[in-house]
């Protein structure tokens, strides 16, 4: 069996070209995936920030309305607090 060095060089060059092409495709795919994941993470962070702001506004609104209700009827508020405390005591006490 005889080896033709010209053919072997051509096969080697072809293999090197295919490997370079594969590596470039992989690099391009990785960069595209990195870009997509960065976009997704950015959108997720924006969504979480908006939801946090909404929750903060809702909680401030609730606290304000509760404060107004307690200021309007302080005796009723104290009675409700005592009743809630008694019910929790009865719920968690062990007999």
C-alpha positions in Angstrom: 0.0 0.0 0.0 1.4 3.3 -1.0 0.7 6.6 0.7 0.3 9.6 -1.4 1.6 12.6 0.6 -0.3 15.1 -1.5 -3.6 13.3 -0.7 -2.7 13.1 3.0 -1.9 16.8 3.1 -5.2 17.5 1.4 -7.1 15.3 3.9 -5.3 17.1 6.7 -6.1 20.5 5.4 -9.8 19.5 4.9 -10.0 18.1 8.4 -8.5 21.3 9.8 -10.9 23.4 7.8 -13.9 21.4 9.1 -12.7 21.6 12.7 -12.2 25.4 12.3 -15.7 25.7 10.8 -17.2 23.6 13.6 -15.4 25.7 16.2 -16.6 29.0 14.6 -20.2 27.7 14.5 -20.0 26.6 18.2 -18.6 30.0 19.2 -21.3 31.8 17.3 -24.0 29.6 18.9 -22.5 30.2 22.3 -22.5 33.9 21.8 -26.1 33.8 20.6 -27.2 31.8 23.6 -25.3 34.2 26.0 -27.2 37.1 24.4 -30.5 35.4 24.6 -30.0 34.4 28.3 -28.8 37.9 29.1 -32.0 39.3 27.5 -34.1 36.8 29.5 -32.4 37.6 32.7 -32.8 41.3 32.1 -36.6 40.8 31.4 -36.9 38.7 34.5 -35.2 41.4 36.6 -37.4 44.1 35.2 -40.5 42.0 35.9 -39.4 41.3 39.5 -38.6 45.0 40.0 -42.0 46.0 38.8 -43.8 43.5 40.9 -41.8 44.6 44.0 -42.8 48.2 43.3 -46.4 47.2 42.9 -46.3 45.2 46.2 -44.7 48.1 48.0 -47.4 50.4 46.8 -50.1 48.0 47.7 -48.7 47.4 51.2 -48.4 51.2 51.8 -52.0 51.6 50.7 -53.1 48.8 53.0 -51.2 50.2 56.0 -52.6 53.7 55.3 -56.2 52.4 55.2 -55.7 50.3 58.4 -54.2 53.3 60.2 -57.2 55.4 59.2 -59.6 52.7 60.4 -57.8 52.4 63.8 -57.8 56.2 64.2 -61.5 56.4 63.4 -62.5 53.6 65.9 -59.7 52.9 68.4 -61.9 51.0 70.9 -63.1 48.7 68.2 -59.5 48.1 67.0 -58.4 47.2 70.5 -61.4 44.8 70.9 -60.6 43.1 67.6 -56.9 42.7 68.7 -57.9 41.2 72.0 -60.3 38.8 70.3 -57.7 37.7 67.8 -55.2 37.2 70.6 -57.6 35.1 72.6 -58.5 33.0 69.5 -54.8 32.4 68.8 -54.2 31.5 72.4 -57.0 28.9 72.3 -55.8 27.6 69.0 -52.2 27.0 70.1 -52.7 26.1 73.8 -52.3 22.5 74.7 -54.7 20.9 77.1 
